[in-house]
Amino acid sequence: MKRKIIKYTLPKQSIYITAPKTLDSVLIKSLKSLGADRRLTERAIIKYWRDMFGGSITNSTNNIVYKDNGLSIFLNSSVIKSELLMMKQQILEKFQKQFGKDNIRYLNIY
């Protein structure tokens, strides 16, 4: 978002003042500088996983790792792992639709 530049003309000179930033742009910049935006994305991914699968699959999930624009799911059930591996592409597409293709480029199931 471009900030508006306001021009004030006085005798023999002009003064340019940058309009103040909006609060949301300041918050987003602050979150990014602290690295909190990545942590918020990771939390949203975990919540989406729980909402999408619920019950037994969520209980069989040991860990979910979001790193380098990829998602790694660690399971403790080989049966559920086999089922999810067959649905891997569909799961990846759902996550990409929810969070954007730039944010989730690959999915690993372990």
PAVOVEX-493797 format. One line per field, with one value per residue: x negated, y, z negated of N, C-alpha, C in turn. Coordinates in Angstrom, 2 decimals. Each point is the difference from the previous one (the first is absolute). Layout:
BEGIN
n_c1	[X;...]
n_c2	[Y;...]
n_c3	[Z;...]
ca_c1	[X;...]
ca_c2	[Y;...]
ca_c3	[Z;...]
c_c1	[X;...]
c_c2	[Y;...]
c_c3	[Z;...]
end
This chain:
BEGIN
n_c1	[-0.84;0.23;-0.93;0.94;-0.47;-0.05;0.37;-0.80;0.60;-1.17;-0.03;-0.44;0.88;-0.25;0.92;-0.68;1.18;-0.56;1.11;0.62;-0.71;0.67;0.85;0.79;-0.45;0.17;1.17;0.32;-0.51;0.62;1.08;-0.19;-0.26;1.02;0.39;0.91;-0.11;-1.20;-0.14;0.60;-0.76;-1.04;0.40;0.18;-1.18;-0.49;0.59;-0.45;-1.14;0.13;0.33;-0.99;-0.78;-0.17;0.70;0.13;0.13;0.73;0.65;-0.09;0.21;-1.28;-0.24;0.15;-0.81;-0.01;-0.75;-0.65;1.15;-0.29;0.80;-0.43;0.64;-0.11;0.17;0.80;0.80;-0.52;1.10;0.06;-1.28;0.28;1.06;-0.73;-0.93;1.09;0.25;-1.30;0.24;1.07;-0.74;-1.04;0.89;0.53;-1.21;-0.32;1.19;-0.22;-1.28;0.32;-0.19;-0.18;1.00;0.64;-1.25;-0.19;0.29;-0.53;0.22;-0.28]
n_c2	[-1.17;0.87;0.67;0.78;0.74;0.79;0.91;0.68;1.00;0.44;1.25;-0.15;-0.86;-1.28;-0.47;-1.14;-0.45;-1.09;-0.44;0.00;-1.04;-0.95;-0.22;-0.51;0.98;0.79;-0.57;-0.04;1.21;0.34;-0.67;0.49;1.17;-0.37;-0.31;0.79;0.58;-0.51;0.41;1.13;-0.02;-0.36;0.89;0.83;-0.46;0.03;1.17;0.37;-0.58;0.53;1.15;-0.20;-0.55;0.77;-0.47;-1.17;0.73;0.91;-1.01;-0.41;1.28;-0.31;0.47;1.31;-0.02;1.33;-0.35;1.08;0.56;-0.89;-1.03;-0.34;-1.13;-0.14;-1.26;-0.55;0.10;-1.18;-0.43;0.94;-0.25;-1.29;0.18;0.73;-0.94;-0.78;0.81;-0.22;-0.22;-0.69;-0.57;-0.15;-0.36;-0.71;-0.38;-0.24;-0.56;-0.56;-0.38;-0.37;-0.08;1.30;-0.16;-0.85;-0.35;-0.63;-1.29;-0.24;-1.29;-0.01]
n_c3	[0.00;0.95;-0.65;-0.44;0.96;-1.04;0.89;-0.77;0.57;-0.33;-0.35;1.23;-0.49;0.23;-0.76;0.02;-0.36;-0.51;0.56;-1.17;-0.45;0.60;-0.96;0.94;0.76;-1.06;-0.30;1.28;0.15;-1.11;0.38;1.22;-0.55;-0.75;1.23;-0.51;1.18;-0.01;-1.25;0.36;1.10;-0.75;-0.87;1.02;0.43;-1.22;-0.17;1.19;-0.35;-1.20;0.57;0.84;-0.92;-1.05;-0.98;0.61;1.08;-0.60;-0.59;1.26;-0.04;0.19;1.22;0.08;1.06;-0.14;1.05;0.37;-0.33;-0.91;0.13;-1.20;0.25;-1.32;0.39;-0.93;1.05;0.28;-0.57;-0.92;-0.22;0.17;-0.77;-0.84;0.13;-0.02;-1.04;0.10;1.28;-0.37;-0.96;0.81;0.90;-1.00;-0.41;1.26;0.10;-1.17;0.22;1.22;1.30;-0.22;-0.85;0.81;0.21;-1.16;0.02;-1.20;0.15;-1.30]
ca_c1	[0.84;-0.79;0.40;0.32;-0.91;0.74;-0.87;0.38;-0.77;-0.18;-0.74;-1.37;-0.42;1.04;-0.29;0.68;0.18;0.58;1.18;-0.27;0.35;1.17;-0.35;-0.22;-1.30;-1.01;0.05;-0.53;-1.44;-0.54;0.07;-1.01;-1.34;-0.19;0.11;1.24;0.94;-0.26;0.56;1.46;0.34;-0.15;1.15;1.19;-0.11;0.33;1.45;0.66;-0.18;0.95;1.36;0.19;0.03;0.64;-0.12;-1.07;-1.20;-0.65;-0.59;-1.15;-1.00;-1.01;-0.53;0.19;-1.09;0.07;-1.35;-0.43;1.19;0.44;0.73;-0.36;0.94;-0.57;1.09;-0.43;0.76;-0.37;1.24;0.45;-1.03;0.25;1.21;-0.29;-0.91;0.81;0.74;-0.98;0.20;1.24;-0.27;-0.85;0.83;0.87;-0.83;-0.38;1.18;0.23;-1.12;-0.71;-1.02;-1.33;-0.26;-0.16;-0.41;-0.06;0.54;-0.64;0.70;-0.92]
ca_c2	[1.17;1.23;1.06;1.25;1.10;1.26;1.13;1.31;1.05;1.24;0.96;-0.31;-1.38;-1.02;-1.01;-1.27;-0.80;-1.31;-0.27;-1.07;-1.36;-0.55;-0.86;-1.38;-0.12;0.05;-1.28;-1.04;0.20;-0.37;-1.46;-0.57;0.27;-0.87;-1.40;-0.52;-0.35;-1.41;-0.78;0.06;-0.88;-1.37;-0.27;-0.11;-1.28;-1.07;0.06;-0.46;-1.46;-0.57;0.22;-0.76;-1.44;-0.34;-1.28;-1.00;0.45;1.00;-0.71;-0.75;0.96;0.32;1.35;0.69;0.97;0.90;0.54;0.23;-0.07;-1.39;-0.54;-1.39;-0.59;-1.21;-0.82;-1.19;-1.14;-0.32;-0.15;1.36;0.55;-0.55;0.64;1.40;0.04;-0.15;1.25;1.07;1.12;0.70;0.71;1.13;0.98;0.66;0.94;1.09;0.84;0.74;0.85;0.52;-0.88;0.49;-0.33;-1.45;-0.51;-1.46;-0.70;-1.27;-0.77;-0.98]
ca_c3	[0.00;0.09;-0.91;0.66;-0.28;-0.03;0.32;-0.53;0.67;-0.76;0.83;0.40;-0.25;-0.12;-1.02;0.26;-1.21;0.28;-0.83;-0.96;0.41;-0.65;-1.13;0.44;0.66;-1.06;-0.70;0.87;0.06;-1.31;-0.12;0.88;-0.53;-1.16;0.42;-0.55;1.07;0.32;-1.10;0.14;1.12;-0.47;-0.88;0.85;0.71;-0.96;-0.23;1.22;0.03;-0.96;0.51;1.23;-0.23;-1.26;-0.69;-0.05;0.74;-0.85;-1.13;0.49;0.47;-1.01;0.17;1.27;0.12;1.14;0.15;1.39;0.86;0.14;-1.13;-0.33;-0.95;-0.60;-0.53;-0.73;0.49;1.39;0.78;0.34;0.90;1.34;0.53;0.32;1.15;1.21;0.17;-0.19;0.93;-0.37;-1.25;0.37;0.70;-0.98;-0.76;0.89;0.20;-1.25;-0.41;1.16;0.56;-0.37;-1.40;-0.15;1.30;-0.01;-1.16;-0.31;-1.03;-0.59]
c_c1	[-0.88;0.53;0.19;-1.00;0.78;-0.98;0.60;-0.89;0.01;-0.73;-1.45;-0.46;1.21;-0.45;0.81;0.04;0.65;1.16;-0.30;0.44;1.28;-0.45;-0.27;-1.34;-1.14;-0.04;-0.61;-1.52;-0.66;-0.02;-1.07;-1.40;-0.29;0.04;1.29;0.99;-0.15;0.61;1.52;0.48;-0.07;1.18;1.28;0.00;0.38;1.50;0.76;-0.10;1.01;1.44;0.29;0.18;0.66;-0.45;-1.25;-1.27;-0.75;-0.67;-1.24;-1.13;-0.95;-0.42;0.34;-1.06;0.20;-1.36;-0.33;1.15;0.44;0.64;-0.39;0.92;-0.62;1.13;-0.56;0.76;-0.34;1.23;0.50;-0.99;0.23;1.21;-0.27;-0.96;0.76;0.77;-0.91;0.25;1.25;-0.19;-0.83;0.82;0.92;-0.79;-0.43;1.17;0.25;-1.09;-0.81;-1.12;-1.41;-0.37;-0.22;-0.28;-0.08;0.54;-0.76;0.78;-0.94;0.71]
c_c2	[1.24;1.02;1.28;1.08;1.30;1.14;1.28;1.04;1.26;0.98;-0.44;-1.43;-0.92;-1.02;-1.24;-0.81;-1.31;-0.23;-1.16;-1.36;-0.44;-0.98;-1.43;-0.17;0.03;-1.33;-1.13;0.10;-0.41;-1.51;-0.67;0.21;-0.87;-1.48;-0.65;-0.40;-1.46;-0.91;-0.01;-0.89;-1.45;-0.40;-0.18;-1.31;-1.16;-0.03;-0.52;-1.52;-0.66;0.13;-0.88;-1.49;-0.42;-1.34;-0.83;0.44;1.05;-0.65;-0.79;0.90;0.34;1.45;0.54;1.09;0.79;0.69;0.13;-0.18;-1.42;-0.47;-1.46;-0.48;-1.30;-0.75;-1.19;-1.25;-0.25;-0.15;1.37;0.66;-0.48;0.66;1.44;0.13;-0.14;1.29;1.22;1.21;0.81;0.81;1.25;1.10;0.74;1.01;1.18;0.94;0.88;1.03;0.58;-0.93;0.44;-0.38;-1.49;-0.58;-1.52;-0.56;-1.31;-0.67;-1.09;-0.87]
c_c3	[0.00;-0.98;0.78;-0.42;0.14;0.23;-0.58;0.67;-0.86;0.91;0.16;-0.35;-0.06;-1.04;0.36;-1.29;0.41;-0.95;-0.94;0.54;-0.70;-1.08;0.46;0.69;-1.02;-0.74;0.83;0.08;-1.32;-0.19;0.85;-0.56;-1.22;0.36;-0.48;1.09;0.39;-1.07;0.05;1.14;-0.43;-0.90;0.82;0.77;-0.92;-0.27;1.22;0.12;-0.94;0.48;1.21;-0.29;-1.30;-0.57;0.08;0.73;-0.82;-1.20;0.40;0.50;-1.14;0.07;1.38;0.05;1.28;0.11;1.48;0.99;0.29;-1.29;-0.19;-1.11;-0.50;-0.70;-0.77;0.42;1.47;0.89;0.46;0.95;1.43;0.65;0.42;1.18;1.32;0.31;-0.03;0.89;-0.35;-1.28;0.29;0.67;-0.97;-0.83;0.86;0.26;-1.23;-0.28;1.16;0.45;-0.36;-1.43;-0.24;1.39;0.06;-1.31;-0.15;-1.12;-0.47;-1.00]
end
